[in-house]
Amino acid sequence: MAQSSTSRSGDTVRTIESELQRNGPYILAGLGVSGGLLLLANRNIPAMSIPILSSAADRVAYALRWTGLEGISMVTAVWCVIGVRAKYGVEPTGPEGNHHLQMTQRILTNTTESFLTFTAAKLALASVLESNNLRLIPALSTIFIIGRYTFDAAINHPARTFGYTLNAVATFTAYGLFLYKLFSSGLHSNLLPFSLR
């Protein structure tokens, strides 16, 4: 019994090591690119005219405008499904058509899940950000869309980990900053000033 669990843990370690060898460079590249984009945005976006928005509703509306950029990934995923259905028939009967349709539908499902998760994080973050930190919204949106397209482009290759890493960085940065802002000055101090005008 003990030998069996030792064998399983050894297999798990070997599996993790092989996955890290295969995907590690893409994860590091994703972390480097997303970190570089955030630093670049922090340095250069203040030169752009980011509006001073004092109400949380205005900041959320500003973040919603950037959702159109991420929405392009949704439109692309839908058009991929439409293209496969047009090429192989609405409900393909051959195995090749079914394979392509299933793959594009999985991409659409994954894109929808990523889009909704990131949008919720970005809107929550915008509701607690100070006006002078709104530059994070376009930076996170840019990281998300680059990650989404690189993930979809390399769906059958280990390079998809690069896109996945970018998406994860954008989403977890938004949620992490939201939670930090929410709890750093007290839960109620961040919730009470939320005014619709």
C-alpha positions, -999 to +999 in steps of 0.1 A: +000+000+000+028+024+010+047+014-021+017+022-043+013+057-029+051+063-032+049+052-068+020+075-075+037+105-060+068+097-080+047+096-112+031+129-102+065+146-097+077+133-131+045+145-147+049+180-132+085+181-142+077+172-178+049+197-180+072+224-166+099+215-191+074+217-219+054+248-208+078+266-185+094+288-212+059+299-223+048+307-187+080+327-181+075+346-214+038+353-205+048+366-171+076+387-187+054+402-214+025+410-191+049+425-165+065+446-192+031+458-205+020+468-170+052+487-164+050+503-198+014+513-192+022+526-157+049+548-173+033+560-205-004+559-201-005+589-177+006+610-207-026+600-224-057+619-214-073+596-188-104+614-175-108+624-139-138+605-128-149+610-092-179+587-091-177+549-091-204+547-117-184+568-141-153+547-135-173+515-141-187+531-173-151+539-184-141+503-178-172+491-197-160+510-228-128+489-228-149+458-227-155+463-264-119+455-270-122+422-252-155+416-269-136+413-302-123+379-290-160+368-285-169+379-320-139+360-334-148+328-316-184+330-328-173+335-364-150+305-361-180+283-352-201+299-380-172+292-405-169+256-395-207+251-397-208+268-431-179+246-444-190+212-430-228+218-427-248+230-398-245+197-380-216+179-396-220+142-402-184+133-410-158+128-383-135+156-396-163+181-396-174+170-361-139+173-348-135+209-361-169+219-348-162+204-314-129+222-312-144+256-322-172+252-298-147+244-270-128+276-280-160+296-279-169+282-244-134+289-231-134+324-246-168+331-230-157+319-196-125+339-198-143+370-210-169+369-183-144+363-155-121+391-166-149+415-172-163+410-137-128+415-122-122+446-143-155+462-134-151+454-097-116+470-098-129+501-116-155+506-088-128+509-061-099+525-081-089+561-076-093+583-108-055+586-112-051+548-114-076+542-142-047+537-166-047+501-153-080+494-171-066+498-207-034+480-197-052+450-183-076+450-213-047+450-237-030+421-218-062+401-219-069+405-256-033+396-265-035+366-243-068+355-257-057+357-293-024+340-287-042+312-268-067+306-296-040+308-323-019+281-306-047+259-292-031+226-302+005+236-293+022+241-259+026+278-269-011+282-258+003+284-223+017+318-232-018+331-239-032+314-209-006+330-187-014+365-201-051+359-194-044+347-159-022+376-151-048+401-163-076+384-144-057+378-112-042+412-112-076+428-115-091+406-087-060+410-065-060+448-068-098+449-062-095+428-030-065+449-018-083+482-024-115+468-009-099+456+024-069+479+027-090+509+040-118+489+054-147+471+037-173+498+044-152+527+035-150+514-001-186+503-004-204+534+011-189+560-013-203+541-043-227+567-058-245+565-090-239+603-095 
